[in-house]
Amino acid sequence: MQLVVTGATGTIGRALVGELRERGHNVVALSRDARRAADILGSGVKIAVWPDPAQTSPPAEALGGSDAVFNLLGEPIAQRWTAEAKRRIRTSRVETTRRLVGAIRELDPDRRPRILISQSATGFYGARGNEWVDEDSDPGTDWLAELTADWEGEAAQASDIMRVVRTRTGVVLSPDGGALARMLPFFRLGIGGPVAGGDQYVPWVHLDDVVGALIACLENADVSGPVNITSPTPATNAELSRALGRALQRPAVLPVPGLVLRLLYGEMAEVVTSGQRVRPSGLLGLGYRFSHPELNGALDEALHG
Ligand SMILES: NC(=O)c1ccc[n+]([C@@H]2O[C@H](COP(=O)([O-])OP(=O)(O)OC[C@H]3O[C@@H](n4cnc5c(N)ncnc54)[C@H](OP(=O)(O)O)[C@@H]3O)[C@@H](O)[C@H]2O)c1
């Protein structure tokens, strides 16, 4: 297939593009920086420049004639949420998805891709304590939850012209980026531990399963709408800390008070001081077989290969 990937240079995008290429697909990566993207992705991937995704349309020639689009771009969430950072986090998801869908709609119908797999996040559900949530659960009401619902809403606009899947992805375990990469230095020094009491659930998922699930969504013509991409065994933050300490053979007992995180990161601290106990009902219903369904095995693989 001819597949377009936005955010292809990111943690998830790089892994996805690698696997798509392994399977023999042609990949066109949309990036703000062609040279950097070529360095990261290598010569087998065609690069098309989308210089300012929140302000300009993606290049129509890159989308026309393709079979499917994976929409994975977005300003990093894990930064202090100043007013300006919030604007970037929001526009880099909501506006860009609107422009992507608008550009697909403008293509001649016989040149349009037939599938849009648009990234979303478990932040959609907001802070839920130990309540189980799945794809049928209501959205949350905090800033990130509302942003995520708007982000999904833009993707869903394309449902009349193509099959649209909204992948509500959890906390991705990869040593190369995301939450685990940020936690590792502290745990390696033996100064990691449960955050803000540790009772909140972490909807973790191994990067291999993010890639596997995205490809399952591509290949399965019956899948549309929201799909949770999380492991079937969400852990509490305290369980994740213990498992990380075990995998690194370091103590993981130093609690990190929520107040300290709020002082350091402001409102963004909510992302780690609260959480969701997510069930991947859509993937389980599809018969998707997780490569790393258990936390200890997933961490061992992510950390030691
Ligand atoms: N990693 C996770 O745990 C996780 C969990 C749930 C959801 N997600 C979501 O999944 C998507 C991909 O995650 P990721 O971890 O792979 O992200 P990432 O490593 O931060 O990469 C995202 C890519 O988006 C592009 N980008 C960054 N800032 C941008 C901006 N302000 N405007 C336009 N493009 C921008 C960059 O590509 P170029 O520089 O090449 O343009 C970057 O490589 C994100 O939307 C993220 O929120 C991630």
The ligand as a Gaussian input file, in Angstrom:
#p B3LYP/6-31G(d) Opt

LIG

0 1
 N        4.048000       8.671000      23.435000
 C        2.940000       8.487000      24.173000
 O        2.997000       7.935000      25.304000
 C        1.599000       8.904000      23.629000
 C        0.451000       8.455000      24.279000
 C       -0.800000       8.823000      23.786000
 C       -0.906000       9.649000      22.680000
 N        0.242000      10.086000      22.078000
 C        0.092000      10.988000      20.930000
 O        0.564000      10.347000      19.761000
 C        1.202000      11.299000      18.902000
 C        2.614000      10.809000      18.626000
 O        3.262000      10.593000      19.868000
 P        4.853000      10.533000      19.946000
 O        5.196000      10.136000      21.344000
 O        5.376000       9.724000      18.806000
 O        5.194000      12.075000      19.751000
 P        6.618000      12.786000      19.498000
 O        7.721000      11.802000      19.645000
 O        6.631000      13.993000      20.370000
 O        6.537000      13.180000      17.947000
 C        5.479000      13.892000      17.400000
 C        5.865000      14.453000      16.033000
 O        4.950000      15.522000      15.775000
 C        5.620000      16.591000      15.125000
 N        5.420000      17.810000      15.937000
 C        5.935000      18.089000      17.154000
 N        5.520000      19.317000      17.579000
 C        4.730000      19.800000      16.597000
 C        4.031000      21.015000      16.414000
 N        4.046000      21.984000      17.350000
 N        3.330000      21.196000      15.277000
 C        3.315000      20.223000      14.317000
 N        3.982000      19.060000      14.411000
 C        4.669000      18.845000      15.546000
 C        7.098000      16.243000      15.015000
 O        7.369000      15.861000      13.659000
 P        8.227000      16.806000      12.632000
 O        9.221000      17.558000      13.482000
 O        8.865000      15.821000      11.709000
 O        7.244000      17.690000      11.949000
 C        7.254000      15.054000      15.966000
 O        8.201000      14.114000      15.520000
 C        1.138000      12.647000      19.626000
 O        0.034000      13.374000      19.172000
 C        0.936000      12.242000      21.080000
 O        0.219000      13.213000      21.843000
 C        1.475000       9.725000      22.518000

